[in-house]
Amino acid sequence: MSADVKSDNQPYDDINVTPMLDLAYVLLVVFIILTTASVQGVKVKSPVTQAANNLAKPQIHAITITADGAVYLDAYPASMDQLRDTLAQYKAANPAFPLVLKADAAAQYDKVMQVLEIAKKLDITEIGLVTKRAAPQ
C-alpha cells in the first residue's frame, strides 16, 4: 500500500464544507426573496385626524396620491383615464369592492377631488380615506 491512500479505519483530518455552503446560499436566497416581497406600496405622509378609526376595511384596491400629484393604483402609476377604465373593470367584476384612498397631506386637493369624482361616476360607494390618528391632547 502507498502512503497516500488512507485505510478505511482512519478518520479524516479535513472537514467537507460544501453542505454548509449550500445551506448558507439557500438561506441567503430566501432572505432576499422575503425582503423584497415585504416592500409594497408607495410611501406618503398621511394627514392627521381625530377620527382615524380603521376606515380602510379589507384593502382590495388602493389609490395613492403623492405630494407632487402623481396618482398610483395598487402601487402602479396611472393617469386619470387609466384609473377610470381600471376601476370600471373592477366594478364590473365586483359591484361592492372596497376602495382605499391614501393621499399625502401636501397633495393637491384637485387631484383628490378628481379621484373622488371618478369613483362617484362609477357608483363606487365603499371608499376609505387613510389618515393618521392625532396625538391625544
Z-matrix of the N, CA and C atoms (Angstrom, degrees):
N
C 1 1.436
C 2 1.511 1 110.58
N 3 1.342 2 115.28 1 144.05
C 4 1.455 3 117.80 2 178.72
C 5 1.525 4 109.52 3 -86.65
N 6 1.315 5 116.54 4 165.81
C 7 1.470 6 121.59 5 -177.02
C 8 1.522 7 111.80 6 -77.94
N 9 1.362 8 118.22 7 -17.12
C 10 1.451 9 121.27 8 -177.65
C 11 1.527 10 113.23 9 -77.95
N 12 1.299 11 118.51 10 -24.90
C 13 1.458 12 122.28 11 -176.27
C 14 1.527 13 109.05 12 -90.69
N 15 1.347 14 116.25 13 129.34
C 16 1.465 15 120.70 14 179.45
C 17 1.525 16 108.46 15 -87.01
N 18 1.255 17 115.48 16 146.50
C 19 1.462 18 118.25 17 176.38
C 20 1.521 19 108.76 18 -79.15
N 21 1.295 20 117.57 19 163.44
C 22 1.467 21 122.30 20 -176.64
C 23 1.520 22 112.96 21 -65.88
N 24 1.301 23 118.12 22 -21.76
C 25 1.464 24 121.04 23 -174.75
C 26 1.518 25 113.59 24 -91.13
N 27 1.335 26 118.79 25 -9.40
C 28 1.459 27 120.73 26 -177.14
C 29 1.531 28 110.59 27 -90.00
N 30 1.347 29 117.95 28 137.70
C 31 1.469 30 120.31 29 177.64
C 32 1.529 31 110.86 30 -74.32
N 33 1.339 32 115.02 31 155.51
C 34 1.465 33 121.21 32 178.13
C 35 1.524 34 109.61 33 -82.95
N 36 1.313 35 116.41 34 145.87
C 37 1.459 36 121.46 35 179.45
C 38 1.528 37 112.48 36 -89.69
N 39 1.340 38 118.60 37 -22.95
C 40 1.457 39 121.31 38 -176.67
C 41 1.530 40 110.61 39 -103.18
N 42 1.358 41 115.65 40 155.48
C 43 1.462 42 122.35 41 -178.27
C 44 1.523 43 108.54 42 -106.39
N 45 1.315 44 117.11 43 135.62
C 46 1.456 45 122.02 44 176.94
C 47 1.533 46 108.15 45 -84.93
N 48 1.336 47 117.62 46 110.94
C 49 1.466 48 121.88 47 -176.40
C 50 1.526 49 112.77 48 -95.12
N 51 1.299 50 119.49 49 0.99
C 52 1.457 51 122.05 50 -178.11
C 53 1.526 52 112.68 51 -59.30
N 54 1.337 53 120.38 52 -46.89
C 55 1.476 54 118.48 53 177.88
C 56 1.530 55 113.08 54 -61.65
N 57 1.329 56 116.78 55 -35.39
C 58 1.459 57 119.89 56 179.70
C 59 1.535 58 110.27 57 -68.31
N 60 1.317 59 117.95 58 -38.79
C 61 1.454 60 121.08 59 176.79
C 62 1.523 61 111.39 60 -67.19
N 63 1.321 62 118.04 61 -38.25
C 64 1.470 63 121.24 62 176.16
C 65 1.525 64 110.32 63 -59.50
N 66 1.312 65 116.63 64 -44.61
C 67 1.464 66 120.91 65 178.80
C 68 1.529 67 110.78 66 -63.64
N 69 1.316 68 117.64 67 -41.57
C 70 1.463 69 121.08 68 179.56
C 71 1.524 70 110.76 69 -63.01
N 72 1.325 71 118.19 70 -41.76
C 73 1.466 72 121.34 71 178.72
C 74 1.529 73 111.71 72 -66.03
N 75 1.305 74 117.99 73 -39.64
C 76 1.465 75 120.91 74 177.67
C 77 1.528 76 110.31 75 -64.20
N 78 1.330 77 117.21 76 -44.05
C 79 1.462 78 120.26 77 178.24
C 80 1.533 79 111.42 78 -63.55
N 81 1.317 80 116.96 79 -37.47
C 82 1.460 81 120.53 80 177.71
C 83 1.528 82 111.36 81 -64.17
N 84 1.311 83 117.22 82 -43.31
C 85 1.468 84 121.23 83 178.97
C 86 1.531 85 110.40 84 -64.49
N 87 1.325 86 117.69 85 -43.36
C 88 1.466 87 121.29 86 178.56
C 89 1.521 88 110.09 87 -62.11
N 90 1.325 89 117.93 88 -42.94
C 91 1.461 90 121.48 89 179.49
C 92 1.526 91 110.63 90 -62.28
N 93 1.318 92 117.87 91 -43.44
C 94 1.468 93 121.11 92 -179.87
C 95 1.525 94 110.62 93 -63.44
N 96 1.326 95 117.23 94 -43.21
C 97 1.463 96 120.75 95 -179.43
C 98 1.523 97 111.14 96 -65.15
N 99 1.328 98 117.15 97 -44.40
C 100 1.462 99 119.93 98 -179.42
C 101 1.530 100 111.66 99 -67.22
N 102 1.309 101 117.87 100 -35.27
C 103 1.464 102 120.34 101 179.95
C 104 1.513 103 111.07 102 -68.57
N 105 1.324 104 118.22 103 -43.68
C 106 1.460 105 119.44 104 179.27
C 107 1.521 106 111.89 105 -72.12
N 108 1.319 107 118.55 106 -27.89
C 109 1.458 108 120.52 107 178.81
C 110 1.523 109 111.50 108 -71.97
N 111 1.327 110 117.70 109 -26.59
C 112 1.465 111 119.48 110 -178.18
C 113 1.523 112 112.30 111 -79.33
N 114 1.334 113 118.91 112 -15.67
C 115 1.456 114 122.07 113 178.24
C 116 1.519 115 108.19 114 -81.44
N 117 1.339 116 117.22 115 119.42
C 118 1.453 117 119.82 116 -178.34
C 119 1.516 118 110.20 117 -151.74
N 120 1.302 119 115.35 118 150.41
C 121 1.450 120 121.36 119 174.78
C 122 1.518 121 113.37 120 79.72
N 123 1.290 122 114.51 121 -177.91
C 124 1.449 123 122.96 122 -179.69
C 125 1.516 124 106.78 123 -117.18
N 126 1.329 125 117.36 124 130.84
C 127 1.457 126 120.56 125 -177.22
C 128 1.518 127 110.68 126 -80.17
N 129 1.312 128 116.06 127 129.41
C 130 1.458 129 122.02 128 172.68
C 131 1.520 130 108.31 129 -135.55
N 132 1.326 131 116.31 130 160.27
C 133 1.459 132 121.43 131 176.29
C 134 1.519 133 107.48 132 -95.25
N 135 1.330 134 117.45 133 107.66
C 136 1.464 135 121.97 134 -175.84
C 137 1.521 136 110.78 135 -74.93
N 138 1.344 137 117.40 136 149.08
C 139 1.462 138 119.95 137 176.21
C 140 1.526 139 110.80 138 -69.09
N 141 1.314 140 116.53 139 155.57
C 142 1.461 141 122.61 140 -177.21
C 143 1.525 142 109.34 141 -98.22
N 144 1.368 143 117.47 142 130.69
C 145 1.463 144 121.95 143 177.34
C 146 1.515 145 109.55 144 -136.88
N 147 1.320 146 115.87 145 162.56
C 148 1.460 147 121.01 146 176.50
C 149 1.524 148 111.36 147 -79.91
N 150 1.326 149 117.35 148 -26.86
C 151 1.461 150 121.25 149 -172.77
C 152 1.526 151 112.30 150 -102.02
N 153 1.311 152 117.23 151 43.82
C 154 1.469 153 120.05 152 -179.51
C 155 1.528 154 109.18 153 -88.76
N 156 1.314 155 116.38 154 76.72
C 157 1.463 156 122.07 155 -178.49
C 158 1.515 157 110.46 156 -106.43
N 159 1.297 158 117.71 157 83.44
C 160 1.473 159 122.54 158 174.60
C 161 1.531 160 112.33 159 35.08
N 162 1.308 161 116.55 160 56.79
C 163 1.456 162 119.97 161 -179.55
C 164 1.518 163 111.68 162 -68.04
N 165 1.311 164 117.23 163 -29.90
C 166 1.461 165 120.89 164 -179.39
C 167 1.520 166 108.82 165 -87.54
N 168 1.340 167 115.81 166 102.46
C 169 1.460 168 121.16 167 -179.98
C 170 1.519 169 108.89 168 -74.44
N 171 1.311 170 120.39 169 -134.17
C 172 1.461 171 118.99 170 178.50
C 173 1.528 172 109.85 171 -65.24
N 174 1.300 173 115.86 172 114.34
C 175 1.468 174 119.82 173 -175.83
C 176 1.514 175 110.01 174 -78.58
N 177 1.308 176 115.95 175 105.85
C 178 1.458 177 120.62 176 178.13
C 179 1.518 178 109.27 177 -99.37
N 180 1.320 179 117.90 178 -50.13
C 181 1.462 180 121.65 179 179.29
C 182 1.521 181 108.76 180 -133.50
N 183 1.338 182 115.85 181 135.32
C 184 1.459 183 120.77 182 -177.79
C 185 1.520 184 109.98 183 -123.90
N 186 1.321 185 115.10 184 136.73
C 187 1.462 186 121.39 185 172.92
C 188 1.523 187 106.50 186 -110.37
N 189 1.326 188 116.40 187 128.22
C 190 1.454 189 121.86 188 -178.66
C 191 1.527 190 108.85 189 -119.07
N 192 1.332 191 115.62 190 133.68
C 193 1.460 192 121.43 191 176.02
C 194 1.525 193 107.35 192 -119.78
N 195 1.328 194 116.61 193 120.64
C 196 1.461 195 121.22 194 -177.68
C 197 1.521 196 110.25 195 -84.16
N 198 1.334 197 115.59 196 173.30
C 199 1.468 198 120.79 197 -178.34
C 200 1.523 199 112.00 198 -62.98
N 201 1.329 200 117.19 199 -29.96
C 202 1.469 201 119.17 200 -179.83
C 203 1.524 202 112.76 201 -87.86
N 204 1.337 203 118.49 202 4.09
C 205 1.455 204 122.21 203 174.92
C 206 1.509 205 115.49 204 93.88
N 207 1.336 206 118.45 205 4.98
C 208 1.463 207 120.80 206 177.91
C 209 1.530 208 109.19 207 -73.00
N 210 1.337 209 116.35 208 139.51
C 211 1.460 210 121.98 209 -177.86
C 212 1.525 211 108.67 210 -111.04
N 213 1.335 212 116.08 211 133.25
C 214 1.459 213 122.67 212 179.16
C 215 1.521 214 108.94 213 -125.17
N 216 1.315 215 116.34 214 138.58
C 217 1.457 216 121.66 215 173.06
C 218 1.518 217 106.78 216 -114.30
N 219 1.324 218 116.98 217 116.19
C 220 1.466 219 123.20 218 -176.30
C 221 1.527 220 110.51 219 51.98
N 222 1.324 221 117.80 220 46.18
C 223 1.463 222 126.16 221 176.53
C 224 1.518 223 114.08 222 71.12
N 225 1.339 224 119.07 223 11.12
C 226 1.461 225 122.36 224 176.53
C 227 1.525 226 108.77 225 -113.60
N 228 1.330 227 118.26 226 133.22
C 229 1.464 228 119.97 227 179.63
C 230 1.528 229 111.40 228 -59.03
N 231 1.328 230 116.35 229 141.10
C 232 1.471 231 120.78 230 -178.46
C 233 1.519 232 109.82 231 -147.21
N 234 1.328 233 115.14 232 142.05
C 235 1.466 234 119.95 233 172.10
C 236 1.533 235 107.05 234 -84.47
N 237 1.309 236 116.27 235 172.24
C 238 1.465 237 119.85 236 -179.56
C 239 1.535 238 111.14 237 -64.69
N 240 1.332 239 117.28 238 -36.89
C 241 1.467 240 120.11 239 177.68
C 242 1.527 241 111.43 240 -66.97
N 243 1.326 242 116.42 241 -43.30
C 244 1.468 243 119.86 242 177.31
C 245 1.527 244 110.35 243 -63.28
N 246 1.325 245 115.96 244 -40.00
C 247 1.461 246 120.82 245 178.95
C 248 1.525 247 110.30 246 -61.57
N 249 1.331 248 117.44 247 -46.12
C 250 1.466 249 121.63 248 179.88
C 251 1.526 250 110.60 249 -61.17
N 252 1.337 251 117.01 250 -46.60
C 253 1.463 252 120.71 251 -177.95
C 254 1.526 253 111.76 252 -64.67
N 255 1.331 254 116.67 253 -44.23
C 256 1.466 255 120.54 254 -178.42
C 257 1.521 256 111.18 255 -67.45
N 258 1.330 257 117.38 256 -42.96
C 259 1.466 258 119.98 257 178.41
C 260 1.530 259 111.08 258 -65.19
N 261 1.323 260 117.52 259 -33.89
C 262 1.465 261 120.10 260 176.04
C 263 1.524 262 110.78 261 -64.21
N 264 1.327 263 116.92 262 -38.32
C 265 1.476 264 120.49 263 176.70
C 266 1.526 265 110.46 264 -65.63
N 267 1.344 266 116.47 265 -43.82
C 268 1.468 267 119.54 266 178.56
C 269 1.523 268 110.83 267 -62.57
N 270 1.339 269 116.93 268 -40.16
C 271 1.467 270 121.48 269 -179.72
C 272 1.529 271 110.56 270 -65.72
N 273 1.339 272 117.04 271 -38.16
C 274 1.467 273 120.03 272 178.40
C 275 1.531 274 111.03 273 -66.34
N 276 1.326 275 116.74 274 -35.89
C 277 1.464 276 120.28 275 -179.35
C 278 1.527 277 111.81 276 -75.74
N 279 1.352 278 117.19 277 -38.48
C 280 1.458 279 121.41 278 -178.63
C 281 1.531 280 108.11 279 -143.64
N 282 1.338 281 118.03 280 101.04
C 283 1.469 282 120.63 281 -174.60
C 284 1.533 283 114.82 282 -61.52
N 285 1.321 284 119.06 283 -22.40
C 286 1.465 285 120.71 284 -176.57
C 287 1.528 286 112.06 285 -113.69
N 288 1.334 287 117.98 286 32.15
C 289 1.463 288 118.14 287 -177.47
C 290 1.527 289 110.69 288 -72.54
N 291 1.343 290 117.13 289 141.27
C 292 1.460 291 119.60 290 178.32
C 293 1.525 292 111.27 291 -81.25
N 294 1.301 293 115.50 292 146.03
C 295 1.454 294 122.90 293 -179.56
C 296 1.519 295 107.81 294 -125.63
N 297 1.327 296 116.70 295 136.86
C 298 1.459 297 121.70 296 -179.61
C 299 1.517 298 108.19 297 -115.80
N 300 1.329 299 116.58 298 127.85
C 301 1.464 300 122.04 299 178.24
C 302 1.520 301 108.47 300 -109.64
N 303 1.326 302 115.37 301 117.81
C 304 1.467 303 121.51 302 -178.02
C 305 1.521 304 107.62 303 -121.95
N 306 1.337 305 116.72 304 107.89
C 307 1.463 306 121.44 305 -177.73
C 308 1.515 307 109.84 306 -117.67
N 309 1.310 308 115.40 307 145.51
C 310 1.458 309 121.45 308 175.28
C 311 1.527 310 108.48 309 -65.82
N 312 1.327 311 116.87 310 148.19
C 313 1.467 312 120.79 311 -179.24
C 314 1.526 313 111.17 312 -62.42
N 315 1.325 314 117.67 313 -26.05
C 316 1.466 315 121.87 314 179.97
C 317 1.529 316 111.76 315 -97.21
N 318 1.329 317 118.12 316 10.56
C 319 1.468 318 121.31 317 -178.90
C 320 1.521 319 110.33 318 -68.91
N 321 1.320 320 115.31 319 153.68
C 322 1.452 321 120.92 320 177.91
C 323 1.528 322 109.38 321 -67.83
N 324 1.315 323 116.02 322 128.76
C 325 1.459 324 121.62 323 -179.30
C 326 1.527 325 110.91 324 -61.43
N 327 1.325 326 116.47 325 -31.56
C 328 1.456 327 121.52 326 -179.69
C 329 1.529 328 110.99 327 -62.24
N 330 1.323 329 117.71 328 -40.45
C 331 1.472 330 121.14 329 179.43
C 332 1.528 331 110.44 330 -64.45
N 333 1.323 332 116.47 331 -41.79
C 334 1.471 333 120.58 332 179.12
C 335 1.524 334 109.46 333 -62.46
N 336 1.323 335 117.06 334 -43.17
C 337 1.458 336 120.65 335 -179.67
C 338 1.528 337 111.70 336 -66.84
N 339 1.337 338 118.18 337 -35.87
C 340 1.459 339 120.89 338 177.09
C 341 1.528 340 110.85 339 -63.07
N 342 1.329 341 116.81 340 -41.97
C 343 1.466 342 120.65 341 178.52
C 344 1.523 343 110.25 342 -65.47
N 345 1.334 344 117.16 343 -42.82
C 346 1.468 345 119.99 344 179.10
C 347 1.533 346 111.39 345 -66.32
N 348 1.317 347 117.99 346 -34.24
C 349 1.469 348 120.77 347 176.50
C 350 1.525 349 111.22 348 -65.88
N 351 1.325 350 116.90 349 -40.44
C 352 1.469 351 120.60 350 176.99
C 353 1.526 352 109.69 351 -61.19
N 354 1.336 353 115.88 352 -44.94
C 355 1.467 354 119.72 353 179.22
C 356 1.527 355 111.18 354 -62.92
N 357 1.327 356 116.99 355 -39.32
C 358 1.470 357 120.68 356 179.44
C 359 1.522 358 111.16 357 -65.91
N 360 1.348 359 117.27 358 -42.81
C 361 1.463 360 120.57 359 179.75
C 362 1.526 361 111.85 360 -64.40
N 363 1.331 362 116.40 361 -31.00
C 364 1.473 363 120.53 362 179.48
C 365 1.529 364 111.84 363 -88.57
N 366 1.338 365 116.96 364 1.44
C 367 1.464 366 123.19 365 -179.92
C 368 1.528 367 111.65 366 60.94
N 369 1.322 368 116.00 367 41.94
C 370 1.472 369 121.65 368 174.45
C 371 1.515 370 106.58 369 -91.48
N 372 1.331 371 116.22 370 114.46
C 373 1.462 372 120.47 371 -174.73
C 374 1.525 373 113.22 372 -105.23
N 375 1.311 374 118.54 373 -20.41
C 376 1.465 375 121.90 374 -179.68
C 377 1.529 376 108.90 375 -88.60
N 378 1.333 377 116.61 376 84.84
C 379 1.462 378 121.58 377 -178.19
C 380 1.521 379 108.79 378 -122.39
N 381 1.319 380 115.98 379 126.46
C 382 1.466 381 122.27 380 175.77
C 383 1.514 382 109.32 381 -108.65
N 384 1.334 383 117.14 382 136.49
C 385 1.451 384 121.98 383 177.44
C 386 1.536 385 107.38 384 -105.97
N 387 1.323 386 115.91 385 123.42
C 388 1.463 387 121.45 386 -176.10
C 389 1.526 388 109.78 387 -84.99
N 390 1.336 389 116.52 388 125.72
C 391 1.463 390 122.57 389 175.69
C 392 1.525 391 108.10 390 -137.73
N 393 1.321 392 115.89 391 173.17
C 394 1.461 393 120.77 392 174.05
C 395 1.514 394 107.94 393 -106.49
N 396 1.319 395 115.97 394 149.27
C 397 1.478 396 121.21 395 177.58
C 398 1.523 397 108.59 396 -75.15
N 399 1.323 398 116.44 397 131.62
C 400 1.459 399 121.28 398 178.49
C 401 1.525 400 109.24 399 -71.36
N 402 1.311 401 116.37 400 150.03
C 403 1.459 402 120.83 401 177.79
C 404 1.529 403 109.18 402 -67.85
N 405 1.342 404 117.66 403 138.62
C 406 1.469 405 119.34 404 179.66
C 407 1.534 406 110.94 405 -65.34
N 408 1.332 407 114.10 406 143.63
C 409 1.480 408 118.45 407 -177.76
C 410 1.482 409 111.37 408 -108.04
